[in-house]
Amino acid sequence: MNWNQMKLRLKFGHAVPKSEGNFSMGIVWGILISIVLWVSIIGWFMLIFK
């Protein structure tokens, strides 16, 4: 591997591939949305059964 290829790898190379990055962002967004849903469901139960 010559110096130009090393520079390109350092400049554009990421630790995770694009598909894995999208997958992990999907997991993060799914967890955030599910937390909001669980909080709202628990709030509804507390209002109903107080």
Backbone torsions as a table, in degrees:
resi	resn	phi	psi	omega
1	MET	NA	124.6	-178.4
2	ASN	-88.3	-179.6	-172.1
3	TRP	-66.3	-37.7	-179.9
4	ASN	-65.5	-39.5	177.2
5	GLN	-66.1	-37.7	177.2
6	MET	-62.9	-43.0	-179.7
7	LYS	-64.2	-40.6	178.9
8	LEU	-65.2	-39.6	178.7
9	ARG	-64.9	-39.1	179.9
10	LEU	-70.1	-34.2	-176.7
11	LYS	-76.9	-44.4	-172.2
12	PHE	-107.4	-10.7	-175.5
13	GLY	-78.0	130.4	176.9
14	HIS	-114.3	161.3	-176.9
15	ALA	-70.1	-33.7	-179.7
16	VAL	-115.2	144.0	174.6
17	PRO	-67.2	167.5	-175.4
18	LYS	-62.7	-40.3	-178.0
19	SER	-65.9	-40.4	178.7
20	GLU	-68.5	-34.5	177.1
21	GLY	-64.2	-42.7	178.2
22	ASN	-65.9	-38.6	179.2
23	PHE	-63.8	-43.8	-179.0
24	SER	-69.6	-35.6	175.8
25	MET	-65.9	-35.3	175.7
26	GLY	-63.5	-40.3	177.9
27	ILE	-64.4	-43.8	-179.2
28	VAL	-62.0	-47.9	179.7
29	TRP	-64.2	-37.5	177.6
30	GLY	-63.0	-41.0	178.6
31	ILE	-65.8	-42.6	179.8
32	LEU	-62.8	-43.7	179.6
33	ILE	-66.6	-39.2	-179.3
34	SER	-68.1	-33.4	176.5
35	ILE	-63.0	-43.9	178.8
36	VAL	-62.2	-42.2	179.6
37	LEU	-65.1	-42.7	-179.6
38	TRP	-65.4	-38.9	178.5
39	VAL	-63.3	-41.3	-179.7
40	SER	-68.8	-38.3	178.4
41	ILE	-65.1	-43.1	178.3
42	ILE	-63.8	-38.7	177.0
43	GLY	-62.7	-41.1	177.8
44	TRP	-63.3	-43.7	178.6
45	PHE	-62.3	-38.6	179.1
46	MET	-67.3	-34.9	177.0
47	LEU	-70.4	-38.4	-177.3
48	ILE	-71.8	-44.1	-171.3
49	PHE	-104.8	32.0	179.6
50	LYS	-85.3	NA	NA
